């Protein structure tokens, strides 16, 4: 059995996500990670993208102490200590805080729907010129058959919490548009997940 501080799903998908990030991100920059959880992704991405500064965050105070201790053990100069960030807060950070990439994996389906609009608004506020928001996770899509695994996952999530569940990509796009962001790339990922890249609408 895994430790509560370790996510088996994060361990499985960290390398495929890293490979996709290497395709979409520029050579160097500053990244803000939303909902870092255990910090496994943050550590893996910082190690795999040494020219990027990686800033993990989480909305849950209890997650921060364990994450901070775990990340400090990595000894990575480009990996910043995590801090508290709730996407529903306004503002997230000082007005002049800017990032070349904001990364959010596996949050939208285990958070109430209003967090989607909040993620888009906060990202639009804190993205540097030419920056991008990258979201990862399972989605429903119009005209695309939902896998049996994702159907079962969606049902299980809604049984746990009726505010949770897989989100329609088109609904997420609408929230993004309201914040001035548009979908610029869609990458199919293992286990019926998607990595979506969002940028300022032209």
C-alpha positions in Angstrom: 0.0 0.0 0.0 1.3 3.5 -0.9 2.0 6.1 1.7 -0.7 8.9 1.9 2.0 11.3 0.8 2.5 9.4 -2.5 0.1 9.4 -5.4 0.3 6.3 -7.6 -1.5 8.2 -10.4 1.0 11.1 -10.2 3.9 8.5 -10.3 2.4 6.9 -13.4 1.7 10.1 -15.4 4.6 12.3 -14.5 6.9 11.2 -17.3 4.3 11.4 -20.1 3.4 14.9 -18.9 7.0 15.9 -18.7 7.5 14.7 -22.3 4.5 16.8 -23.4 5.8 19.9 -21.5 9.2 19.6 -23.3 7.2 19.9 -26.6 5.1 22.9 -25.7 7.3 25.0 -23.3 10.2 27.2 -24.5 13.7 26.5 -23.4 13.5 28.3 -20.1 11.1 30.3 -17.9 9.3 30.5 -14.6 6.4 28.1 -13.9 3.6 28.3 -11.3 2.0 24.9 -10.5 -1.5 25.0 -9.1 -2.8 22.2 -6.8 0.6 20.5 -6.4 -0.7 18.0 -3.9 2.1 15.6 -2.9 4.7 17.6 -4.9 5.7 14.6 -7.0 5.0 16.4 -10.3 6.8 19.5 -9.1 9.9 17.6 -8.2 9.9 15.6 -11.4 9.3 18.5 -13.7 11.9 20.7 -12.0 14.5 17.9 -12.4 13.5 17.3 -16.0 13.4 21.0 -17.0 16.5 22.4 -15.3 16.3 25.7 -17.1 12.8 26.3 -15.6 12.1 27.7 -12.1 9.3 25.7 -10.6 6.9 27.1 -8.0 4.6 24.6 -6.4 1.4 25.6 -4.5 -1.6 24.0 -2.9 -4.9 25.2 -1.4 -4.7 22.9 1.6 -2.5 24.0 4.5 -2.0 20.5 5.7 -0.5 19.4 2.4 2.1 22.1 2.5 4.3 21.0 5.4 4.7 17.4 4.1 5.2 18.7 0.5 7.8 21.2 1.7 9.8 18.6 3.5 9.7 16.2 0.6 10.7 18.8 -1.9 13.5 20.1 0.2 15.1 16.7 0.1 15.3 16.8 -3.7 18.1 19.4 -3.5 17.0 21.1 -6.7 18.1 24.8 -7.0 15.3 25.5 -9.5 12.5 24.1 -7.2 11.0 26.7 -4.9 9.4 26.0 -1.5 5.6 25.5 -1.9 3.2 28.2 -0.7 -0.6 28.4 -0.1 -2.7 29.3 -3.1 -6.4 28.9 -3.4 -7.6 29.6 -6.9 -10.8 31.0 -5.5 -8.9 33.8 -3.7 -8.8 37.3 -5.3 -6.1 38.1 -6.1 -3.8 35.1 -6.0 -0.6 37.0 -5.8 0.7 40.6 -6.0 -0.4 42.2 -9.2 3.1 42.2 -10.7 3.7 38.5 -10.2 4.1 37.0 -13.7 4.9 33.4 -14.9 5.8 32.0 -18.3 3.7 28.9 -17.6 0.9 28.0 -15.2 0.4 24.3 -14.8 -2.6 22.6 -13.3 -3.0 18.8 -13.4 -5.9 16.8 -12.1 -7.7 19.5 -10.3 -10.8 20.4 -12.3 -12.6 17.1 -11.8 -12.1 17.0 -8.0 -13.1 20.6 -7.3 -16.4 22.4 -7.6 -17.1 23.9 -11.0 -16.5 27.5 -10.1 -12.8 26.7 -9.6 -12.6 26.4 -13.4 -13.5 30.1 -14.0 -11.3 31.1 -11.1 -8.3 29.2 -12.6 -8.8 30.9 -15.9 -9.2 34.4 -14.4 -6.2 34.0 -12.1 -4.0 32.6 -14.9 -4.9 35.4 -17.3 -3.9 37.9 -14.6 -0.5 36.3 -13.8 0.7 35.0 -17.2 3.6 36.9 -18.7 3.4 38.1 -22.3 3.5 35.0 -24.5 2.8 32.7 -21.4 0.5 29.7 -21.4 -1.8 27.9 -19.0 -1.4 24.1 -19.2 -4.2 21.8 -17.8 -4.0 18.0 -17.6 -6.6 15.5 -16.8 -9.6 13.5 -18.0 -12.3 15.4 -20.0 -15.5 14.8 -21.7 -15.7 16.1 -25.3 -18.5 16.6 -27.8 -18.4 14.1 -30.6 -15.7 12.0 -28.9 -16.8 8.6 -27.3 -16.0 8.6 -23.6 -14.0 5.5 -22.6 -15.5 3.0 -20.2 -12.8 3.8 -17.7 -13.6 7.5 -17.8 -17.3 6.9 -17.5 -16.7 4.8 -14.4 -14.3 7.4 -13.0 -16.9 10.1 -13.5 -19.6 8.1 -11.8 -17.3 7.3 -8.9 -16.4 11.0 -8.5 -20.0 12.1 -8.5 -20.9 9.4 -5.9 -18.1 10.8 -3.6 -19.1 14.4 -4.1 -21.9 15.8 -6.3 -19.8 18.9 -7.0 -17.1 16.8 -8.6 -17.0 15.0 -12.0 -15.3 15.1 -15.4 -15.7 18.4 -17.2 -16.7 19.0 -20.8 -13.8 20.4 -22.7 -16.2 22.8 -24.4 -17.4 24.1 -21.1 -13.9 24.7 -20.0 -13.2 26.6 -23.2 -16.2 28.8 -22.6 -14.8 29.7 -19.1 -11.4 30.3 -20.7 -12.8 32.6 -23.3 -14.5 34.7 -20.6 -11.1 35.3 -19.1 -9.5 36.1 -22.4 -7.8 32.8 -23.0 -8.2 30.4 -25.9 -7.3 26.7 -26.5 -4.2 26.6 -28.8 -3.2 22.9 -28.5 -4.8 19.6 -27.5 -2.5 16.6 -26.7 -3.9 13.1 -26.3 -2.3 11.5 -23.3 -2.1 7.9 -21.9 -5.1 6.5 -20.0 -7.6 8.7 -21.9 -6.3 12.0 -20.5 -5.7 15.3 -22.3 -3.1 18.0 -21.9 -4.5 21.3 -23.0 -2.6 24.5 -23.7 -4.3 27.8 -23.3 -3.0 31.3 -24.3 -4.2 34.8 -24.5 -6.8 35.2 -27.3 -5.5 37.3 -30.2 
